[in-house]
Amino acid sequence: MTSASTNHVFHKLVWIDHRSAWVYAYSCEGLTELVGLEAPDAPGHIHHKAGAPGPGHLAVDPDFLRRAAEAVADARAILIVGPAQAKSELAQFMARHMPQAGARIIGIEPLGRVGPEEIHGYAKRFFARADRMSLN
C-alpha cells in the first residue's frame, strides 16, 4: 500500500479542465499523483461562435465529472483547481450528487496548465494555510 492510500492523507487536489483531470493526494510527505482522467471524445480548444445564443462554453461530460468526483470523495479536504469553468462544474456536480464529499470542498481556485512542481507548491501553500485556519 502506498503512502497516498494510508490514513494520514487528509487532502486531495484535483486539477481539471474540460478535457482532463489530474488527482493528487497531499500529505506531510508531499504530493502524490493518484490518477489522470480523460473526458470521452474530448475536443481540442473550444471557440465561441459569434452571435450564437448562450455563454459559448461546452458542458463537461457528466460521467467525466463523476469519475473525478469519486477520485477525491474520500478526502477530508478537497481543493479543485483549473483554468476554466470545469472546476465550478465539478463542485456543482459534487454538491448535487455527492453532498457529503461536496461539503468537504475547501477551495475552488483558478490555476492554469502547469507542471507537477507548480501544483505541488500551490497545494503546499494552500493546504498549510487551510490547516492553520482550521486550528484556530
C-alpha positions as CSV (number, residue, x, y, z in Angstrom):
1,M,0.0,0.0,0.0
2,T,1.4,3.4,-0.9
3,S,1.6,6.3,1.4
4,A,-1.1,8.1,-0.7
5,S,-3.6,5.4,0.3
6,T,-2.9,5.3,4.1
7,N,-4.9,7.1,6.7
8,H,-2.6,10.1,7.0
9,V,-3.7,11.6,3.7
10,F,-6.3,14.1,4.5
11,H,-6.2,16.4,1.4
12,K,-6.8,15.9,-2.2
13,L,-6.3,18.3,-5.1
14,V,-7.9,17.9,-8.5
15,W,-6.7,19.9,-11.5
16,I,-9.5,19.8,-14.1
17,D,-10.4,21.3,-17.4
18,H,-13.0,20.2,-20.0
19,R,-10.6,17.6,-21.4
20,S,-8.7,16.1,-18.5
21,A,-8.4,15.8,-14.7
22,W,-5.3,15.0,-12.5
23,V,-5.9,13.9,-9.0
24,Y,-3.3,14.3,-6.3
25,A,-3.1,13.3,-2.6
26,Y,-1.3,15.8,-0.3
27,S,0.2,14.7,3.0
28,C,3.0,15.7,5.2
29,E,5.3,13.6,2.9
30,G,4.3,15.8,-0.1
31,L,2.2,15.5,-3.2
32,T,1.5,12.1,-4.9
33,E,-0.2,11.8,-8.3
34,L,-3.0,9.3,-8.0
35,V,-4.8,9.2,-11.3
36,G,-5.2,11.0,-14.6
37,L,-8.6,11.0,-16.3
38,E,-9.6,11.9,-19.8
39,A,-13.0,13.1,-20.9
40,P,-14.6,10.9,-23.6
41,D,-14.2,12.4,-27.0
42,A,-12.5,15.5,-25.5
43,P,-12.4,18.1,-28.2
44,G,-9.5,20.5,-28.7
45,H,-9.7,24.2,-28.0
46,I,-13.3,25.4,-27.9
47,H,-14.2,28.7,-29.7
48,H,-17.4,30.6,-29.1
49,K,-19.3,31.2,-32.3
50,A,-20.2,34.9,-32.7
51,G,-23.9,35.5,-32.5
52,A,-24.7,32.1,-31.0
53,P,-27.0,32.0,-28.0
54,G,-25.6,31.0,-24.6
55,P,-22.3,31.5,-23.0
56,G,-20.3,29.5,-25.6
57,H,-19.0,27.0,-23.1
58,L,-19.2,23.3,-23.8
59,A,-20.7,21.4,-20.8
60,V,-18.3,19.0,-19.2
61,D,-19.3,15.3,-19.6
62,P,-21.3,14.1,-16.5
63,D,-19.5,10.7,-16.5
64,F,-16.2,12.5,-16.5
65,L,-17.3,14.7,-13.6
66,R,-18.5,11.6,-11.7
67,R,-15.1,9.8,-12.2
68,A,-13.2,13.0,-11.0
69,A,-15.6,13.4,-8.0
70,E,-15.2,9.7,-7.0
71,A,-11.4,10.1,-7.1
72,V,-11.4,12.8,-4.4
73,A,-14.6,11.8,-2.5
74,D,-12.7,10.1,0.4
75,A,-10.6,13.1,1.3
76,R,-11.2,15.2,4.4
77,A,-10.4,18.4,2.4
78,I,-10.7,18.8,-1.3
79,L,-9.2,21.6,-3.4
80,I,-10.4,22.0,-7.0
81,V,-8.2,23.9,-9.4
82,G,-8.1,24.6,-13.1
83,P,-8.1,27.2,-15.8
84,A,-11.8,27.4,-16.8
85,Q,-15.4,26.5,-15.9
86,A,-14.8,22.8,-15.4
87,K,-13.7,23.3,-11.8
88,S,-17.0,25.0,-10.9
89,E,-19.0,22.3,-12.8
90,L,-17.2,19.7,-10.7
91,A,-18.0,21.5,-7.5
92,Q,-21.7,21.8,-8.5
93,F,-21.8,18.2,-9.5
94,M,-20.4,17.1,-6.2
95,A,-22.9,19.4,-4.3
96,R,-25.8,17.8,-6.2
97,H,-24.8,14.2,-6.4
98,M,-22.3,13.7,-3.6
99,P,-23.3,16.2,-0.9
100,Q,-21.1,14.7,1.9
101,A,-18.0,15.0,-0.3
102,G,-19.1,18.3,-1.7
103,A,-19.2,19.7,1.8
104,R,-15.5,19.0,2.1
105,I,-14.5,21.2,-0.8
106,I,-12.4,23.9,0.9
107,G,-11.4,25.8,-2.3
108,I,-12.1,26.3,-5.9
109,E,-9.2,28.2,-7.4
110,P,-8.0,29.3,-10.8
111,L,-4.8,27.6,-11.9
112,G,-3.6,27.3,-15.5
113,R,-2.0,24.4,-17.1
114,V,1.1,23.9,-15.0
115,G,3.6,21.1,-14.2
116,P,3.8,18.9,-11.1
117,E,6.3,21.2,-9.4
118,E,3.9,24.1,-9.6
119,I,1.0,22.1,-8.5
120,H,3.0,20.8,-5.5
121,G,4.0,24.3,-4.5
122,Y,0.4,25.5,-4.8
123,A,-1.0,22.6,-2.8
124,K,1.6,23.0,-0.1
125,R,0.8,26.7,0.3
126,F,-2.9,26.3,0.1
127,F,-3.3,23.4,2.5
128,A,-0.8,24.8,5.0
129,R,-2.9,28.0,5.2
130,A,-6.1,26.0,5.4
131,D,-4.7,23.8,8.2
132,R,-3.6,26.8,10.2
133,M,-7.1,28.4,9.8
134,S,-8.8,25.2,11.0
135,L,-6.7,25.1,14.1
136,N,-7.9,28.5,15.2
